[in-house]
Every structure is written in C-alpha cells, then in structure tokens.
C-alpha cells in the first residue's frame, strides 16, 4: 500500500506526466505554429486560397503537437487504442463537415 500515490494508482507520478522539457518544446512549437499564419495574413504574403490552405495545414500541425506534447497520446500503456479512437472521431468529424458543405453547396432549387 505504501507505493500507491494520492490518486490511488500504483504508478509513479512521473509515468503519466510529461517532463518540463517536453512541455516547453510543445509550447514553443505551438507558438511558432500560431505566429506563422498570423504573419502570412497580416503581411498579405499569399493569395486567398494558398493562405487558407496554409492556415489549415498549420491548424492540423497544431492539433498533432497538442496531442503528443500535452495530451500524452504516445505515453499510454495501449496508445494504439487511443489512436484508433482519435482516427474514428476524425473520420466522423470530416464526414459531418464534408456532408454539410456538400449540402450547402448543392442544395439549389432549380
């Protein structure tokens, strides 16, 4: 019983949380991925479509950084299940968004 922590788990506290170095690296990458699209938009560095694509790419990269550095996706005992659940959720999300765009674009009364 002496090796249980305050949460009732038999694990050392360092097993389930990232290091300060990991958090700082994730934070710096997140800041860069936030500033880059801002610089592109404020300085009109690209046309509208490439700018939107660039922002979308930066958002996806930001999402991946958040998952790996802050949500500890790879540190679980069975990360494959988390990844499969995440992919399933993303498939549902993309289906809903694409379906909504499809309906809005092609729902014309002719």
C-alpha positions in Angstrom: 0.0 0.0 0.0 2.9 2.3 0.6 3.7 2.6 -3.1 0.3 4.0 -4.1 0.1 7.7 -4.9 -2.6 10.1 -3.8 -4.8 9.2 -6.9 -5.0 5.5 -5.8 -2.9 4.2 -8.8 0.1 2.0 -8.3 2.2 4.1 -10.7 4.9 6.6 -10.1 3.7 10.1 -10.8 6.4 10.6 -13.5 5.0 7.8 -15.6 1.8 9.6 -16.5 3.0 13.1 -17.0 5.4 14.7 -19.4 8.7 16.4 -18.4 9.2 20.1 -18.2 11.4 19.9 -21.3 8.6 18.2 -23.2 6.1 20.9 -22.2 8.5 23.7 -23.2 9.2 22.2 -26.6 5.5 21.7 -27.2 4.7 25.3 -26.1 7.4 26.8 -28.4 6.2 24.7 -31.4 2.6 25.8 -30.6 3.7 29.5 -30.5 5.5 29.2 -33.8 2.6 27.4 -35.5 0.3 30.2 -34.3 2.6 33.1 -35.3 3.4 31.8 -38.8 -0.2 32.1 -40.2 -0.6 35.4 -38.4 2.5 36.8 -40.2 1.3 35.4 -43.6 -2.2 37.0 -43.2 -1.1 40.4 -41.8 1.6 40.9 -44.5 -0.5 39.6 -47.4 2.3 37.1 -48.3 -0.1 34.8 -50.3 -3.3 34.9 -52.3 -6.5 33.9 -50.6 -6.6 30.1 -51.5 -2.9 29.4 -50.6 -3.4 31.4 -47.4 -6.4 29.3 -46.4 -4.5 26.0 -47.2 -1.5 27.2 -45.2 -3.7 28.1 -42.2 -5.4 24.7 -42.4 -2.0 22.9 -42.5 -0.8 24.9 -39.5 -4.0 24.1 -37.6 -3.6 20.3 -38.3 0.1 20.5 -37.1 -1.0 22.4 -34.0 -3.6 19.7 -33.3 -0.9 17.0 -33.6 1.5 19.0 -31.3 -1.2 19.3 -28.7 -2.0 15.6 -28.8 1.6 14.4 -28.5 3.1 17.1 -26.2 0.2 17.9 -23.9 -2.4 15.1 -24.1 0.4 12.4 -23.8 -1.1 10.3 -26.6 2.0 8.2 -27.1 2.6 7.6 -23.3 -0.4 5.4 -22.6 0.1 1.7 -22.0 -2.0 1.0 -25.1 -1.6 4.0 -27.3 -3.0 2.1 -30.3 -6.5 2.2 -28.9 -6.2 6.0 -28.3 -5.0 6.5 -31.9 -7.8 4.3 -33.3 -10.4 6.2 -31.3 -8.9 9.5 -32.4 -8.9 8.4 -36.1 -12.5 7.3 -35.8 -13.5 10.6 -34.3 -11.7 12.5 -37.1 -13.4 10.4 -39.7 -16.8 11.2 -38.2 -15.8 14.9 -38.0 -14.6 15.1 -41.6 -17.8 13.2 -42.8 -20.1 15.7 -41.0 -18.2 18.8 -42.2 -17.9 17.5 -45.8 -21.5 16.4 -45.8 -22.6 19.8 -44.5 -20.5 21.6 -47.2 -21.9 19.3 -49.9 -25.5 20.0 -48.8 -24.9 23.8 -48.6 -23.2 23.9 -52.0 -25.5 21.7 -54.0 -28.9 22.5 -52.3 -30.1 24.8 -55.0 -33.7 24.9 -56.1 -33.8 24.6 -59.8 
